[in-house]
Amino acid sequence: MSEESKVVIEVHRDKYVASRTSAGKTSLNSGDAVALMLAGLSLSEVYSVADVALDIKAKELTAMYEHLNDGMQRMTLGNRIRGAVAKALKNDEDIMPDLQAMCDEFKPDEEEAPEEEAA
């Protein structure tokens, strides 16, 4: 294949938001409400959120996606959760507050920064 006929796929990383994984590593996500909600959760926690959002038991979801690597499982679950949120909104239901509350329970309390004394 000549240089002229090669297809180059450009990755537009400027559209992604930096976040941390549950293991503390740096990651990128789309920055939408679902991605921000799931940021920092472990894979098993994302399965728990998907269980509620999709009304499919986490055990069944795991069986469906266990052949994928952890990143692909997480990405797939995130996309399915996005679909469930969109479907609920289309039916005039908002499941995001319940999902957000669930995710907040999984996340450790952030330590409050000490207040600075006024001079």
ChimeraX commands (.cxc) that place a marker at each C-alpha (Angstrom):
marker #1 position 0.00,0.00,0.00 radius 0.5
marker #1 position 1.47,3.34,-0.96 radius 0.5
marker #1 position 1.74,6.28,1.42 radius 0.5
marker #1 position -0.93,8.16,-0.54 radius 0.5
marker #1 position -3.62,5.50,-0.05 radius 0.5
marker #1 position -3.21,5.04,3.72 radius 0.5
marker #1 position -6.09,6.18,5.89 radius 0.5
marker #1 position -5.07,8.23,8.90 radius 0.5
marker #1 position -7.45,8.35,11.82 radius 0.5
marker #1 position -7.00,11.43,13.93 radius 0.5
marker #1 position -7.72,11.27,17.63 radius 0.5
marker #1 position -9.09,14.54,18.93 radius 0.5
marker #1 position -7.95,14.30,22.54 radius 0.5
marker #1 position -8.93,17.90,23.13 radius 0.5
marker #1 position -12.57,16.74,23.29 radius 0.5
marker #1 position -11.87,14.48,26.28 radius 0.5
marker #1 position -11.74,15.28,29.99 radius 0.5
marker #1 position -9.01,13.97,32.28 radius 0.5
marker #1 position -10.13,11.87,35.24 radius 0.5
marker #1 position -8.81,9.26,37.65 radius 0.5
marker #1 position -9.61,5.56,37.66 radius 0.5
marker #1 position -10.51,3.71,40.84 radius 0.5
marker #1 position -6.85,2.59,40.93 radius 0.5
marker #1 position -5.71,6.22,40.82 radius 0.5
marker #1 position -4.39,6.16,37.26 radius 0.5
marker #1 position -5.03,8.99,34.83 radius 0.5
marker #1 position -7.77,8.35,32.28 radius 0.5
marker #1 position -9.80,10.23,29.70 radius 0.5
marker #1 position -13.57,10.34,29.29 radius 0.5
marker #1 position -16.10,12.18,27.15 radius 0.5
marker #1 position -17.00,14.61,29.92 radius 0.5
marker #1 position -20.75,14.01,29.65 radius 0.5
marker #1 position -22.95,13.52,32.72 radius 0.5
marker #1 position -22.69,9.72,32.67 radius 0.5
marker #1 position -18.90,9.72,32.23 radius 0.5
marker #1 position -18.46,12.19,35.09 radius 0.5
marker #1 position -20.80,10.16,37.26 radius 0.5
marker #1 position -18.87,6.91,36.62 radius 0.5
marker #1 position -15.40,8.47,36.92 radius 0.5
marker #1 position -13.40,6.87,39.70 radius 0.5
marker #1 position -15.69,3.87,40.15 radius 0.5
marker #1 position -14.34,0.33,39.99 radius 0.5
marker #1 position -15.58,-2.03,37.30 radius 0.5
marker #1 position -17.74,-3.91,39.81 radius 0.5
marker #1 position -19.31,-0.62,40.92 radius 0.5
marker #1 position -20.07,0.29,37.30 radius 0.5
marker #1 position -21.73,-3.12,36.95 radius 0.5
marker #1 position -23.88,-2.29,39.99 radius 0.5
marker #1 position -24.94,1.02,38.46 radius 0.5
marker #1 position -25.71,-0.71,35.16 radius 0.5
marker #1 position -27.78,-3.30,37.06 radius 0.5
marker #1 position -30.04,-0.51,38.33 radius 0.5
marker #1 position -30.08,1.54,35.12 radius 0.5
marker #1 position -30.75,-1.38,32.79 radius 0.5
marker #1 position -32.78,-3.58,35.16 radius 0.5
marker #1 position -30.49,-6.49,34.27 radius 0.5
marker #1 position -28.70,-8.30,37.08 radius 0.5
marker #1 position -24.98,-7.53,37.33 radius 0.5
marker #1 position -24.27,-11.27,37.20 radius 0.5
marker #1 position -26.01,-11.51,33.80 radius 0.5
marker #1 position -24.22,-8.41,32.52 radius 0.5
marker #1 position -20.88,-9.84,33.65 radius 0.5
marker #1 position -21.59,-13.06,31.75 radius 0.5
marker #1 position -22.38,-11.04,28.62 radius 0.5
marker #1 position -19.18,-8.98,28.71 radius 0.5
marker #1 position -16.59,-11.09,30.57 radius 0.5
marker #1 position -14.87,-11.93,27.26 radius 0.5
marker #1 position -13.91,-8.24,26.92 radius 0.5
marker #1 position -11.02,-6.55,28.69 radius 0.5
marker #1 position -11.86,-4.30,31.64 radius 0.5
marker #1 position -11.72,-1.08,29.61 radius 0.5
marker #1 position -14.06,-2.43,26.94 radius 0.5
marker #1 position -16.46,-3.70,29.60 radius 0.5
marker #1 position -16.51,-0.30,31.27 radius 0.5
marker #1 position -16.97,1.51,27.96 radius 0.5
marker #1 position -19.81,-0.81,26.93 radius 0.5
marker #1 position -21.57,-0.46,30.27 radius 0.5
marker #1 position -21.20,3.32,30.12 radius 0.5
marker #1 position -22.77,3.37,26.65 radius 0.5
marker #1 position -25.62,1.13,27.80 radius 0.5
marker #1 position -26.21,3.38,30.82 radius 0.5
marker #1 position -26.27,6.42,28.50 radius 0.5
marker #1 position -28.90,4.65,26.40 radius 0.5
marker #1 position -31.00,3.85,29.47 radius 0.5
marker #1 position -30.82,7.47,30.64 radius 0.5
marker #1 position -31.84,8.74,27.17 radius 0.5
marker #1 position -34.69,6.23,26.97 radius 0.5
marker #1 position -35.95,7.24,30.42 radius 0.5
marker #1 position -35.81,10.94,29.51 radius 0.5
marker #1 position -37.76,10.21,26.34 radius 0.5
marker #1 position -40.47,8.71,28.59 radius 0.5
marker #1 position -40.41,11.80,30.85 radius 0.5
marker #1 position -38.48,9.95,33.58 radius 0.5
marker #1 position -35.19,11.11,35.03 radius 0.5
marker #1 position -33.15,8.27,36.46 radius 0.5
marker #1 position -29.92,10.31,36.70 radius 0.5
marker #1 position -30.49,11.56,40.28 radius 0.5
marker #1 position -30.91,8.00,41.55 radius 0.5
marker #1 position -27.86,6.79,39.61 radius 0.5
marker #1 position -25.82,9.79,40.78 radius 0.5
marker #1 position -26.77,9.11,44.41 radius 0.5
marker #1 position -25.68,5.50,43.99 radius 0.5
marker #1 position -22.34,6.54,42.50 radius 0.5
marker #1 position -21.80,9.10,45.26 radius 0.5
marker #1 position -22.20,6.33,47.84 radius 0.5
marker #1 position -19.39,4.37,46.15 radius 0.5
marker #1 position -17.00,7.30,46.09 radius 0.5
marker #1 position -14.94,8.04,49.21 radius 0.5
marker #1 position -15.66,11.30,50.98 radius 0.5
marker #1 position -13.29,13.94,49.73 radius 0.5
marker #1 position -11.31,15.54,52.50 radius 0.5
marker #1 position -12.28,19.11,52.97 radius 0.5
marker #1 position -9.50,21.59,52.51 radius 0.5
marker #1 position -8.64,23.45,55.71 radius 0.5
marker #1 position -10.09,26.92,55.84 radius 0.5
marker #1 position -7.58,29.70,55.48 radius 0.5
marker #1 position -7.45,32.17,58.31 radius 0.5
marker #1 position -8.32,35.74,57.47 radius 0.5
marker #1 position -5.40,38.10,58.01 radius 0.5
marker link #1:1,2 radius 0.2
marker link #1:2,3 radius 0.2
marker link #1:3,4 radius 0.2
marker link #1:4,5 radius 0.2
marker link #1:5,6 radius 0.2
marker link #1:6,7 radius 0.2
marker link #1:7,8 radius 0.2
marker link #1:8,9 radius 0.2
marker link #1:9,10 radius 0.2
marker link #1:10,11 radius 0.2
marker link #1:11,12 radius 0.2
marker link #1:12,13 radius 0.2
marker link #1:13,14 radius 0.2
marker link #1:14,15 radius 0.2
marker link #1:15,16 radius 0.2
marker link #1:16,17 radius 0.2
marker link #1:17,18 radius 0.2
marker link #1:18,19 radius 0.2
marker link #1:19,20 radius 0.2
marker link #1:20,21 radius 0.2
marker link #1:21,22 radius 0.2
marker link #1:22,23 radius 0.2
marker link #1:23,24 radius 0.2
marker link #1:24,25 radius 0.2
marker link #1:25,26 radius 0.2
marker link #1:26,27 radius 0.2
marker link #1:27,28 radius 0.2
marker link #1:28,29 radius 0.2
marker link #1:29,30 radius 0.2
marker link #1:30,31 radius 0.2
marker link #1:31,32 radius 0.2
marker link #1:32,33 radius 0.2
marker link #1:33,34 radius 0.2
marker link #1:34,35 radius 0.2
marker link #1:35,36 radius 0.2
marker link #1:36,37 radius 0.2
marker link #1:37,38 radius 0.2
marker link #1:38,39 radius 0.2
marker link #1:39,40 radius 0.2
marker link #1:40,41 radius 0.2
marker link #1:41,42 radius 0.2
marker link #1:42,43 radius 0.2
marker link #1:43,44 radius 0.2
marker link #1:44,45 radius 0.2
marker link #1:45,46 radius 0.2
marker link #1:46,47 radius 0.2
marker link #1:47,48 radius 0.2
marker link #1:48,49 radius 0.2
marker link #1:49,50 radius 0.2
marker link #1:50,51 radius 0.2
marker link #1:51,52 radius 0.2
marker link #1:52,53 radius 0.2
marker link #1:53,54 radius 0.2
marker link #1:54,55 radius 0.2
marker link #1:55,56 radius 0.2
marker link #1:56,57 radius 0.2
marker link #1:57,58 radius 0.2
marker link #1:58,59 radius 0.2
marker link #1:59,60 radius 0.2
marker link #1:60,61 radius 0.2
marker link #1:61,62 radius 0.2
marker link #1:62,63 radius 0.2
marker link #1:63,64 radius 0.2
marker link #1:64,65 radius 0.2
marker link #1:65,66 radius 0.2
marker link #1:66,67 radius 0.2
marker link #1:67,68 radius 0.2
marker link #1:68,69 radius 0.2
marker link #1:69,70 radius 0.2
marker link #1:70,71 radius 0.2
marker link #1:71,72 radius 0.2
marker link #1:72,73 radius 0.2
marker link #1:73,74 radius 0.2
marker link #1:74,75 radius 0.2
marker link #1:75,76 radius 0.2
marker link #1:76,77 radius 0.2
marker link #1:77,78 radius 0.2
marker link #1:78,79 radius 0.2
marker link #1:79,80 radius 0.2
marker link #1:80,81 radius 0.2
marker link #1:81,82 radius 0.2
marker link #1:82,83 radius 0.2
marker link #1:83,84 radius 0.2
marker link #1:84,85 radius 0.2
marker link #1:85,86 radius 0.2
marker link #1:86,87 radius 0.2
marker link #1:87,88 radius 0.2
marker link #1:88,89 radius 0.2
marker link #1:89,90 radius 0.2
marker link #1:90,91 radius 0.2
marker link #1:91,92 radius 0.2
marker link #1:92,93 radius 0.2
marker link #1:93,94 radius 0.2
marker link #1:94,95 radius 0.2
marker link #1:95,96 radius 0.2
marker link #1:96,97 radius 0.2
marker link #1:97,98 radius 0.2
marker link #1:98,99 radius 0.2
marker link #1:99,100 radius 0.2
marker link #1:100,101 radius 0.2
marker link #1:101,102 radius 0.2
marker link #1:102,103 radius 0.2
marker link #1:103,104 radius 0.2
marker link #1:104,105 radius 0.2
marker link #1:105,106 radius 0.2
marker link #1:106,107 radius 0.2
marker link #1:107,108 radius 0.2
marker link #1:108,109 radius 0.2
marker link #1:109,110 radius 0.2
marker link #1:110,111 radius 0.2
marker link #1:111,112 radius 0.2
marker link #1:112,113 radius 0.2
marker link #1:113,114 radius 0.2
marker link #1:114,115 radius 0.2
marker link #1:115,116 radius 0.2
marker link #1:116,117 radius 0.2
marker link #1:117,118 radius 0.2
marker link #1:118,119 radius 0.2
view
